[in-house]
Amino acid sequence: MWQWPVPPTAWEEQLWSCLWCHAVTHVGGEWFEIARPPYLPMEMRWERAVADGLPADVSHAFGIFDKTLCGIEQDAMSLSDSWWLPERENACGACREAAAVIDERWPQAMRGEDARLSVARRPGAS
């Protein structure tokens, strides 16, 4: 697991990503919830990477560690406000291949809406 660099807040929330399947888990927050967002298909799972130095004519998927899914690393790389769409003609082929491999890693049994549940700490529990 890799912990996202999230600025400290009053709720002490942490974000963790699995390095193998890129599943994200949110820990903490106001109610100390463990939230595990469900599986999303490739066309709804990745945001477009934004960074100085990335070619404007090729769309790359943002991974983790300031890297695209195909491995391009740039300081201050971030997510855009738009999806990375693997079916588009300008989508990076290597990002598309990596996204397909990652997608295959999600077990079929864990792809339903209720497969990744959230758990909140009960009042009075420590």
C-alpha positions as CSV (number, residue, x, y, z in Angstrom):
1,M,0.0,0.0,0.0
2,W,1.1,3.6,-0.7
3,Q,-0.1,6.5,1.4
4,W,-1.2,9.6,-0.5
5,P,0.4,12.9,0.7
6,V,-2.8,14.5,2.1
7,P,-2.5,17.7,4.0
8,P,-3.3,17.3,7.7
9,T,-6.9,18.2,8.7
10,A,-8.8,18.2,11.9
11,W,-10.3,14.8,10.9
12,E,-6.9,13.1,10.3
13,E,-8.0,11.4,7.1
14,Q,-5.5,9.2,5.2
15,L,-5.7,7.9,1.6
16,W,-4.1,4.6,0.7
17,S,-3.7,3.0,-2.7
18,C,-2.8,-0.6,-3.4
19,L,0.2,-0.7,-5.6
20,W,-1.0,-3.9,-7.4
21,C,-4.6,-3.0,-8.3
22,H,-4.7,0.7,-7.4
23,A,-7.8,0.3,-5.2
24,V,-8.1,3.3,-2.9
25,T,-9.0,3.2,0.8
26,H,-10.0,6.3,2.8
27,V,-9.2,6.0,6.6
28,G,-10.3,8.5,9.2
29,G,-12.4,11.6,8.7
30,E,-15.1,13.1,10.9
31,W,-16.6,9.7,11.8
32,F,-13.4,7.7,11.5
33,E,-14.7,5.8,8.5
34,I,-12.9,3.2,6.5
35,A,-14.3,3.8,3.0
36,R,-13.5,1.6,0.1
37,P,-14.8,3.0,-3.2
38,P,-16.2,0.3,-5.5
39,Y,-14.7,-1.1,-8.7
40,L,-15.0,1.2,-11.7
41,P,-14.4,0.2,-15.3
42,M,-11.4,1.7,-17.1
43,E,-13.3,4.5,-18.8
44,M,-14.5,5.8,-15.4
45,R,-11.5,5.0,-13.2
46,W,-8.6,7.2,-14.4
47,E,-8.2,10.9,-14.6
48,R,-6.0,12.6,-17.2
49,A,-2.5,13.5,-16.1
50,V,-1.5,17.1,-16.2
51,A,2.2,18.3,-16.0
52,D,4.6,20.6,-17.7
53,G,6.5,18.5,-20.2
54,L,3.8,16.1,-21.1
55,P,3.0,16.2,-24.8
56,A,-0.3,18.0,-25.5
57,D,-1.3,15.7,-28.4
58,V,-1.2,12.5,-26.2
59,S,-3.6,11.9,-23.3
60,H,-2.0,10.0,-20.4
61,A,-3.7,8.4,-17.4
62,F,-2.6,9.6,-13.9
63,G,-1.4,6.8,-11.7
64,I,0.4,7.4,-8.4
65,F,3.8,8.7,-7.3
66,D,3.6,11.7,-9.8
67,K,3.6,9.1,-12.6
68,T,1.4,8.2,-15.5
69,L,0.3,4.7,-15.9
70,C,2.9,4.2,-18.6
71,G,5.6,5.4,-16.2
72,I,6.4,9.0,-17.2
73,E,7.4,10.8,-14.0
74,Q,7.1,14.6,-13.7
75,D,7.4,16.7,-10.5
76,A,4.1,18.4,-9.7
77,M,2.1,16.1,-11.9
78,S,-1.6,16.2,-11.0
79,L,-5.0,15.0,-12.0
80,S,-7.1,17.0,-14.4
81,D,-10.8,17.6,-13.9
82,S,-11.6,15.3,-16.8
83,W,-11.5,11.5,-17.3
84,W,-8.8,9.8,-19.2
85,L,-10.7,7.9,-21.9
86,P,-8.8,4.8,-23.1
87,E,-11.0,4.5,-26.3
88,R,-10.0,7.9,-27.6
89,E,-7.6,8.0,-30.5
90,N,-5.0,10.2,-28.7
91,A,-5.0,8.0,-25.5
92,C,-1.5,6.7,-24.8
93,G,-1.2,3.1,-25.9
94,A,1.1,2.1,-23.0
95,C,-1.3,3.7,-20.5
96,R,-4.1,1.8,-22.1
97,E,-2.2,-1.5,-21.7
98,A,-1.3,-0.8,-18.1
99,A,-4.9,0.1,-17.3
100,A,-6.1,-3.2,-18.9
101,V,-3.6,-5.1,-16.7
102,I,-4.7,-3.3,-13.6
103,D,-8.3,-3.8,-14.5
104,E,-7.8,-7.6,-14.8
105,R,-6.3,-7.7,-11.3
106,W,-9.7,-6.8,-9.7
107,P,-11.3,-10.1,-8.8
108,Q,-14.7,-10.6,-10.5
109,A,-16.3,-11.2,-7.1
110,M,-15.2,-7.7,-5.9
111,R,-16.7,-5.8,-8.8
112,G,-20.3,-5.4,-7.5
113,E,-21.6,-2.2,-5.9
114,D,-21.7,-3.8,-2.4
115,A,-18.3,-5.6,-2.7
116,R,-16.3,-2.8,-1.0
117,L,-18.2,-1.6,2.0
118,S,-17.5,1.3,4.3
119,V,-17.3,0.9,8.0
120,A,-17.7,3.7,10.6
121,R,-16.6,3.6,14.2
122,R,-19.6,3.1,16.5
123,P,-20.3,5.8,19.0
124,G,-18.6,5.0,22.3
125,A,-16.1,2.6,20.7
126,S,-12.4,3.3,20.9
